[in-house]
Amino acid sequence: MGAIITLTILAILVLYLGLFKATKAILPISIFGLGVALVFCIVQWNGTAVPQYNGMVLFDHYALVFSMLMIGLTILILLLSRDYFDTIGEHTAEYFSLILFSLIGGLIIVSFYNLSMLFIGIEIMSVALYILAGIRKSDYGSNEASLKYFLMGAFSTGFLLFGITLIYGATGSFGLDEIQAYVQNNVQAISPLFFTGVILFIIGLGFKIGAAPFHFWVPDVYDGSPILITTFMSTIVKVAAIAAFLRLFWFCFEPLNYFWTPVLSVMSVLTLFIGNITALMQQSYKRMLTYSSVSHVGYMLFAILSLGGESANGILIYVGAYSLSSIVAFGGLIAVKRASGSENFEAFNGLSKKNPYLSFMILVAMLSLAGIPLTVGFIGKFMMFAAALHNYHITLVVLAVINAAIGIYYYFRVIVAMYFKPADREEVVWNLNYKVVLTIATIITICLGLYPSLVTNIV
C-alpha cells in the first residue's frame, strides 16, 4: 500500500509544481517518486501477504511483481517524455499527473481482492487515459481517439459492472474468498446468474486488453493518440488488465474451465489471426505496432487457458518482454518521426547508415516481438506454447505457430527498410534520455533471452 500512497502524493505534488511554474523539476521528482514506490514494493516482498482493508486488497508476490514491472516501465516511459510534452502543449504537469494517476489505477487492479476494487482500479486507470488520448486538442485524430476510447471504455465498463452484479447476486459477496468457496462447493449446481456473470466478465476484460472481437477501438485510439501515450496504453494498461484477468480466473473460476475455455480459445484464435493479418497489410509503422499489440493479446490468453503454477511466471515474462520491446519500438518511432515527419515504413529506409546504434536497438526489439531466439520475446512465447501443450491445446498451438510466422514477415519489413533500402537522409538526432532508455531495454531483452532462469521463478 506504501507504493499507492507514495504515487498519490507524487501526482498531487506534480500538479503543484506545475502551478508554481517549476516545470524543470517535474521529470526528476517524478522519477524519484517512482523510485521510492519501487522501494516500497521491494521492502514488502518478504512480508506476510494477508488481505488488507477488510479484504479489499492483497499485496502478495503476484501483485508486487506486476506492480514493480509497471513502475519500472513507467520510469522508462517518463524518461522518454523529456521535451516531448513541450511540443504538444503547455500543461506538462497535468500530463505527468494523469500518467501517475493511471499507474495508481493499474496498481490497484493487480492487487484487487474484492470485485469492487477491480472496478475502482479500472476506472481510475481509464479516466486518466481518456484525457491523455486527446491531449493534442488541435489534432482531429487525437480528438477522435479520446472520444472513441471514452465511449468504448464506458460501454465495456457496463458489461464488467453487470457481470460483477450477477456474480454478487449468485454468491452474495464481492470478495474473492467467498466467490472461490461458492464455486468449489457448488461445482455441479452453479447458478445460471454466475455463468452469465463470467461471460460478461470475459467481454468486459476482453475490451480492456483489446482481444478480438472486442478490439475494434484499439487501432484508431492507439493511432490517434500521441506516440508516448500509445506506448503507455500498449504496455501498462495491458500488463494491469491481463494480470487482473489471470488472477480472477485462476483464483475463482478455475473449476469452471469446461465452461469458459471454449470461449477464450475462440477469442485467442480470432485475436491472433485478426491482429497478424491486419498488421501485415499496414503501410504505417505505428499502425502496424497497433495491430501487432492486438495479436500479442492472443498469446497472452494462453496463460489463462492453461491455468497452473507456471501461468503467472509465463505471463510475467511475456508481458515484460512485449512491453520492453514496445518501448524501444515506439521510442525509435518518436526519434525517426521528429527527423522525417512520417510514421510510414519508408521513414526507416537507410537508417542503419546514419544511426547504426539506434537501428540495432530497433532490430533487437523487432526480433523480440517476433519471438526470435536469444531474445526474451522468444522465452515468453516458448513458455506460452509449452503451457498450452501441457494442457493439450494442440490445435491452438499449431494456429499460434502459423501466426508467429506471419508476424515475422511484418516485423522484418522494418529491419529490411533500415538495413537494405538505401535512402538519402540526415542523421536522426536523439537525446541522452532516449539513448539511456533504449539501451536499458535492449540489454534486458538480450540478457533475459540468454539467461531466462533469472526471472522464471519470481512469482
N, C-alpha and C positions, 0 to 999 in steps of 0.2 A: 504493500500500500504506500510505502515511502516514495516509490517512483512516481505513482499517480499524483500524490500531493505535491511533490517537487515540480513536476511538469505543469501542474495547475498554477502554482505560484509563478513559475517561469513565464507562462503565457501571459499572465496579468502584468508581470514586470516588463515584458517586452512592449506591451501596449503603452505603459508609462514612459518607456524610453522613446517611443515614437512621439508621444505627447510633448516631451521636452526636447524634441529635435536631436536626440543623441543617436542618430541612425548608424553611425560608425561602430557603436558599441553593441548593436543588436546581434550581429552574427557571432562575435566571440562569446558574449554572455549566453546566447542560446546553446552554443556548443558546450560551454562549461556546464550549464544546467543539465543538458542531456547526459553529459559525463557523470554528474552526480546521481542522476536517476539510474544510470547503468551500474554504478557502485552499489546503490541500494539493492538492486536485483542480485548482484553477486554476493553481497553480505547475507541476504535472505536465503541463499541456496542451501546452506547447511541447517537451516531452521526446521522446525516441525510444521508440516503443512496440515492445517486444520481449517475448515470453513470459518470465515470471519463475518462479523456484522450480521448476526442472525442467519448465517448460512447463505449469504448473498454472493460472496466471492471466495475463491480458493487459490492461494498462491503456491501451488505445488511446482515440481520441476518442469512440468509441461507448460504451465503458464509463464514461469520465469524465463525459460529458454526462448520461447517465442517473443516475450517482452524484450529480452536482450537483443534478439535479432532485429526487431522493429526499431528499437532505439538506435542500434548501430547503423542500420540502413538510413534512418532519418539524419544522423550526423553526416553521412556521406552526401545525401541529397542536399542538405543545407549548405555544405561546403561548396557545392556546385552553384549555389544561388548568389555568390559574390558578383555584384554588378548586374545580375540577371533581372531582378525585380525593378531596378532603376530604369530599365528600358521599357518597362510595361506601365508603370505608374509611380506615384509619389507616396503610396501608402505601404511602405516596406514593412513597418511594424505590424500592421494589420495582417499582411500576408504571412509573416512568420508566426504570429499568434494563432491564426487559423490552422496552420500546419500543425502546431503543437497541440491545439485542442483536438484535432482529428486524430493525432497519435494517442492522446489520452483515451479517446473512444476505442481505439484499437487495443490498448492495454486492458481496458475493461472487458472487451469482447473475449480475449483469450483466457481471462481468469474468471469468467462468469460461473456461478454455481447455482444460479436461480434464473429462470427464463426472463424475469423482469429485468435483470441486469444485462442479459444479452440484448434485449430490445433497447435499453437505455444506451448501451455502448454503441450499437449500430447507429442510433440517431445522432449521438454526439459526433461520431466519425463522419457521418454522411452530410449533416447540415453544413459543416465547415467546408466540405468538398463541393457542395452545390455553389457556394460563393466563389471558391478558388477557381472552379472551372470557367467562370465568367469574368475573371479579373481584367481581361483586356476589353474594356467597356466599348471601345470603338470598333471592335472586330466582330462582325456578324457571326463568324464561325464559333467564336468563344461564347457569344450570347446564346447561340443555338445549343451549344454543348451544355451550358448551365441549365437552360430551360428543360432540355431533354433529360438530363440527369436528375433534375428535381422531380419531373413528372414520373419518370420510370422508377425512381427511388421511392417516391410516395406510394406508387402502385404496388411495388414489391413489399413495402412495409405493411401494407394492408393484408397481403397474403400471410406474412410472417405473424402479424398480430392475431389474425383469425386462427392460425394454427396454434398459437400459444393458448388462445381462449378455449379451443376444443380439447387440447391436452389437459388444461386445467379442469374442464368440465368432466373429463373421464377419470382423472386421478385425484382431484381436489387439492392440488398443490402445484406451485411453480418450482419447487425445489428439486434438484436432480436426484437427490437421495430417494425422495418419495416416488418420483416417476420411475426410477430404476426398480424400486421394490414392487410397484404396481405391475410392471412388465414381467418381472421374474415370478411373481406369484399368480399371474393370470395369463400365462402364455397361450393357453387354449381357450381363453374366454375374454379376449381383449375387446373392449367396446368399439363399435364402428366409429364413434367420435374420435377415438385415439388414432385409428388408421387414417381417417381424413385429416387429422392434425399433422401426422407425419408427412403426408403428401403435400400439404400446404407449406410445411417447413422446407421440404425439398424445393418447392417453387420459389419461396422467399429467399432462401440462401443461394439457390441457383442464379437468381437475379444478381445478388451481391457479388458472386465470384465470376459472373459473366459466362456461365455454362449454357450451351445451346439446349433447347430453343429459346432461352431467355437472355440471349447475348445481344439482341438487336440494337441496344442502346450503346454498346461498347465502342464500335468503330467511330461514330460521329462524335461521341463525348471525348474519347481519347484523342481523336484527330483535331478537334476544335479547341481543346484546352491548350494552354501554354505547355511547352515541352516538359518543363520541370514539374509541373502539376501532373501531367500524364505519367511521368516517372514515379511520382509518389503514389498515384492511384493504382498503377500496374504492379506495384511492389507491396507497399504497406497494407493497402486495402485487401489485396489477395491473400497475404500472409494471415491477417487477422480473420478474414471470413472463412478460409479453408481450415484454420486451426479450430475455430468455433464449430464448424461443420463436423470435423472429426471427433472433437470432444463430446458433442451431443450424441452422435450416433454410436460411438464406441461405449460411452458410459450408460446410455439409456436404451438405445434401440437395437443393440446387437442381437438379442434373442429373436427379433422380428426380421432378421435379414432375408428370410424367404419371401417377405412381402416387398421390401424396398430395393433389394438387389437388382431385380429385372429393370426397375425404373431407372436406377442410377447407371446400369450397364448401357441402356439405350441412350441416356444423356451423354455418357462418356464417348460413345461411338459417334454420335451426332456432332459433339463438340470438336472431336479430333478431325473429322472429315470437313466440316464447315470451316473451321479455323484454318486448316492447312491448305485446302483447295482455294479458298478465297485469298489467302496470303500469297499464293502462287501467282495470282493474276494482277497483283498491285504493281504500280509504277512508282508509288511514293514509298520511300524508306520508312517513314513514320507510320503510314497506314499498314505497311507490311508487319511492323512490330506490333501494331494494334491487333491484327488478326492472329498473329503468332501468339500473343498473350491469351487469346481465346483457346487456341489449340493446346496450350500448356495446361489449362484447366482440366482438359480431358485426361491428361496423365495424372494430375493431382487427385482426381476422383478415384484412381486405382487404390489409394491408401484407404479410402472409406469402403470400397468394395472388398478389400482384403483385410478387414479388421483383425488386429492381433498385436503381439508385442513389438513387431518391427514397424507398424504403421506410423507411429509418432516419429521415430527416427528417420524413416524413409521420407515422410512429407517434410520434415525439418530440413533435410539435406536438399530435397528437390526445390522447395521454395527459396531456400538460401541461395542455391546455385542460380536459379532463374532470376532472382532479384539482383544479385551482384552483376550478372551479365546484362540485365536490362539497364542498370545504372550506367555501365560502360557504354552500351549501345546508344542510349538517349543522350548521355554526356557527349559522346562523339558527334551526334547529330547537332547538338547545340553549337559546338565549335565549328562544324562544317557549314551549317546554315548561316552563321554570322559572316563567314567568308564568301559564300556563294549566293546566299539569299534563296536557296532552293532546298526542298526536302526530298527530291527525287533521287533515284539511284545514280543518275548521271553526275550529281554533285560530288560523288566519291571517286569519280574517274581520275586515275593517276595520283591519288592521294599518297601512295607509298613513296613516290619520288621526292615529294617535298616534305612530307611528315611521316617518316618511317616508324617513329615511336608510337604516334597516335594510331597509325594503321595496324601496327602489331597488336595493340590492345583491343582494337575493334575486331581484329581477326580472332583473338582468343575468345572474345565474347560471342562471336558468331559460332565458333566451334563448340563452345559450351552449350549454347542454346540448341544447337543441332544434335548434341549428345555424342560428340566425337571423343574417343578415349584420350586419357591423360588430362581431361578437364573434369571438374566436379559435376558438370552437367551430365556427363556420361554415368557417373556414380549414381546420381539421382534417378536417372531413367532406369538404370540397371536394378536399383532397389525397388522401384515401382513395378517393373516387369517381373522380378523374382517373387514379390509378394502376390501378384496376380496369378502366377503359375503355381505357387504354393496352394492357392485356393481353387485351382483347376479352371481358371478363366482363360482357357487356351485360345478360344476364338477371339476373345478381346485382345489378347497379347499379339496375335497374328495381325489383326487390323491395326493395332498400335504401331507395330514394326513397319507396316506399309506407310503409315502416316509419318513416321520418323524419317523414312526415305524421301517422302515428298518435302518435308521440312528442310532436309539437307540442300535441296535444289535452290530454294529461295534465299537461304542464308548464304549460300556460296555465290549468289549474284552480287552481294556486297563485296566479297573477297575478290571476285573476278574484276569488279569495277576498280577496286583500289590497286590491284597488282598487275592487271593485264590489259587495261584500257588506257591508252595514252590520252593526255589532256594538257593543254597549255593553261596552267593555273598558278596562282600565287600560293605561298606557304600559309597554312592556317595558323593564326595566332591564338594561342590558348594560355590562360594564366596559370600561376603556380597551383592554385586550388584544384583546378581540373587535373593537372599532372599528378598531384598527390592522391586524389580520389580514384582516378582511373588506375593508377599504379597499385594502390592498395587492393582494389577489387580484382585486378588481374593476378596479383601474387596469390591471393587467397584462392582464386579459381584454379590456378595451376597446382598450388601446394596441396589442396584438398583432393584434387584429382589424382595426385601421385600418392598421397598418404591419407586415404579416406578413414582409416581407423582412428584418426584424431577426433572425429565427430560422430562415429557410428553408434556410440553407446552413451550419448549425453542424457537423453530423456529417461 
